[in-house]
Amino acid sequence: MTDPAPVEAAGGILHERGTVLMVLDRRGRWGLPKGHVEAGEPPRRAAEREVREETGLVVEALDLVGEVRYPLPEGRVKRVCFYRLARRGGTLAPQLDELGGVAIVAVDAARALLERHGYPNLLGVLEAAVDPGRVEEHG
């Protein structure tokens, strides 16, 4: 029996002037903006769409910085491709029906939030985005 195909998702890291865009999920944990890839949608475009929907910011997905895989409760695996982002417009406005909030924080604060109050498995892609040249894959 073969493993089912992973659930595909995409997101991004907006790193500007020593700060990072973060999202607070409904469980009170900090992470990076991301969401599902729709049928036929390229992951890069899904990352742009999800960041716009979740945060109100219009972004361009530049390069792939890494991916994160984690198990879902039903036994499948979710694979999230993360892209380095460039801001192209928009106004910061959280999608409050899906999120607890959004924030732009210093890189060191982002690391601390992920380690202590979020998803530590995202630290590798965060580091790859703020340190160009690194590409990370974490499970």
C-alpha positions in Angstrom: 0.0 0.0 0.0 1.4 3.4 -0.9 1.2 6.5 1.3 -1.5 9.0 0.4 -0.3 12.1 -1.4 0.6 14.9 1.0 -1.8 17.8 1.6 -0.2 20.7 -0.2 0.1 24.1 1.3 2.2 27.2 0.7 3.2 30.3 2.6 5.9 32.9 2.9 8.3 34.9 4.9 8.2 38.7 4.5 11.6 39.9 5.8 12.0 43.7 5.7 14.5 45.9 7.5 15.1 43.4 10.2 11.5 42.5 10.8 9.3 39.5 9.9 5.5 39.2 9.3 3.9 36.7 11.7 0.4 35.4 12.2 -1.3 34.3 15.5 -3.5 31.3 14.9 -6.8 30.6 16.7 -5.1 28.4 19.2 -2.9 31.3 20.3 0.3 30.0 18.6 2.6 32.2 16.4 3.6 31.1 12.9 4.1 32.3 9.4 1.3 33.0 6.9 0.3 29.9 4.9 -2.6 28.0 3.5 -3.9 25.3 1.2 -3.0 25.1 -2.5 -6.1 25.0 -4.6 -6.5 22.4 -7.4 -4.3 23.5 -10.4 -2.8 26.4 -8.5 1.0 26.8 -8.5 2.4 26.8 -4.9 4.0 30.2 -5.5 0.7 31.7 -6.4 -1.0 30.0 -3.5 1.6 31.6 -1.1 0.8 35.0 -2.6 -3.0 34.5 -2.3 -2.8 33.1 1.2 -0.6 36.0 2.5 -3.0 38.5 1.0 -6.1 36.8 2.4 -4.6 36.3 5.9 -2.8 39.6 6.3 -4.1 42.1 3.8 -0.7 42.6 2.2 0.0 42.2 -1.5 3.2 40.2 -1.9 5.3 38.6 -4.6 6.7 35.2 -4.0 10.4 35.3 -4.9 12.4 32.1 -4.3 11.6 28.9 -2.5 13.4 28.9 0.9 12.3 25.5 2.1 9.5 23.2 3.1 8.1 21.9 6.3 6.2 18.6 6.6 4.2 17.5 9.6 1.6 14.8 10.3 -2.1 15.6 10.3 -4.6 14.0 12.8 -6.1 11.8 10.0 -2.7 10.2 9.2 -1.8 12.2 6.1 1.2 14.5 5.9 0.9 18.2 5.2 3.7 19.7 3.1 4.1 23.5 3.2 6.4 25.2 0.7 7.7 28.6 2.0 8.8 31.4 -0.3 10.8 34.6 0.4 8.3 37.4 -0.2 8.5 41.0 -1.4 5.8 43.5 -0.4 4.0 45.1 -3.3 1.2 46.9 -1.6 -1.8 46.4 0.7 -2.5 47.3 4.3 -2.0 45.1 7.3 -5.4 43.7 8.2 -5.8 40.2 9.8 -8.4 37.8 8.5 -10.0 37.5 12.0 -12.4 34.7 11.0 -9.3 32.5 10.6 -6.6 34.2 12.7 -6.1 35.7 16.1 -4.0 38.5 14.7 -1.0 39.5 12.6 2.2 41.3 13.6 5.4 42.6 12.2 8.2 41.9 14.7 12.0 42.0 14.9 13.7 38.8 13.6 14.9 38.0 17.1 11.4 38.4 18.5 10.1 36.1 15.7 12.6 33.4 16.6 11.5 33.7 20.3 7.8 33.6 19.4 8.3 30.5 17.3 10.4 28.7 19.9 8.3 29.6 23.0 4.8 30.4 21.8 4.5 28.9 18.3 5.8 26.3 15.9 9.5 25.6 16.3 9.5 23.5 13.2 9.3 26.8 11.2 12.7 28.1 12.5 14.6 26.5 9.7 12.6 28.3 6.9 12.7 31.5 8.9 16.5 31.3 9.1 16.7 30.4 5.4 14.7 33.5 4.5 16.7 35.9 6.6 20.0 34.3 5.6 19.9 34.2 1.8 21.7 31.2 0.3 20.3 28.6 2.8 17.5 26.2 1.8 15.9 24.2 4.5 13.7 21.1 4.7 12.3 20.1 8.1 9.8 17.5 9.2 
